[in-house]
């Protein structure tokens, strides 16, 4: 007897397109599942005086690790607890004021059911995300968040794909709703992300600028030789010219110096106010670093002077200080 022909294989692009379409539909399907239980979950977590303890097995556990990190980075202290570790000695991580956020698409994960039995005895609040509101986990929860999907994106409809994406989206929705409810600001975010590119993007100019002994500056009436010395010493290729009250009057750049040397026989006999640029580009110290970067790029300059509302010089920020923002 002849074997039936094998099904024609699809192109990788066709498979990818179907996966993305199914997962997008799973996320969009969450909109119809949002109800008052979401509000209850946010209120429960907002009023939590302990931590939000996230837990889940397998792929759900990996998603909950990410959700815990997102919560912590946006003002809601959170941690991840593996349910197997919890029932083998790590339950001490959970204290009475915590809220537990658990996820299981089936709602029947054995390790979570064992953990929840203990949580119920201790009266620890429980929020559960499942795809089955009639499951034991959903029924045991103080708040159940439905994350049902039509099908997995796996061609075999087996591997957690659309279900884990839906869980991730719901977790992000919780984190962002909590962020909004807490009035979490850019300044708060900056304090929790001091390092790396993201941290620098959230810093105000005044925290990146050169000031004090590192600020190139000479007073009006100084000779050009003094300006050259100051530029060489501070190494920014420019110096500010200030009046006796410390207000910014102008600037001289290395480009200005080159032009003077080309055009005049004895440029070093000049005073700085005779050859300075009278209207340097400035920025307020409270502006964020990307604003300074955009101004430099738009004006094709490498430095901005930082002044207060009265025009007094506070510092200077150089393009090199902003590398890595893009």
C-alpha angles and dihedrals in degrees: 000000000000119000117243112255115267113253113263113261117239123228116264088245092056091050091048092049092053093047092051092046093050094047092046089052090050092054092045089050090063090072092070090048096055110107140142090302089073090055089049092051092050092048092048092051094042091055092045110121092190129045135297104246110204120201140171142137128249116339090356088057091053090051091049090052089058092046091051090053092049092049093050093048092052100050104277110106108228142161138186122244121188108227093223091052089047094059091044099058109302097095088103087077088073116075129190095261095053128105117218119217111195133178133198121152093208094039090220103090105147097214092052092047090054090049094048092053088061093044091054091054089053094045093235111165114250131202115185132191114203140149092229119062090189094057123113092248093051092048092049094052126101085216125017120202111197117222100170120162134192095232144336119266090233109108087231091048088233115094114080103254116123090029093055091045090053090049091050092050092050091049091051089048090054092049094049093045088052091048089054094044092051093049089238109186139198089259090055090049091050092053090055094045105045096147137067133008095317092052092051092050089059097046121104117238092250090066093054102037127106111246141159113016092000094057113099106225140147130178126247110268092043119125123251088247088064090052092051091050092049093049092049092047097049096038100214098114093240141063133203122235113214135183124235091275091056095252117147109255101168146310142242121213131193087254090058089051093052091052091050092051090051095046105037135052097212108023094154091070090065127100117238094244090058093062106023127115102250101209112043120186112261140187135192118254092234094061116106121251096252089057090057091047093052091050092051092048094047093048094037093232132131103217142041125196116227114223137171125237091276094054095254113151114248103165148310132255120205130204089245089062089061101047112133098033094110 
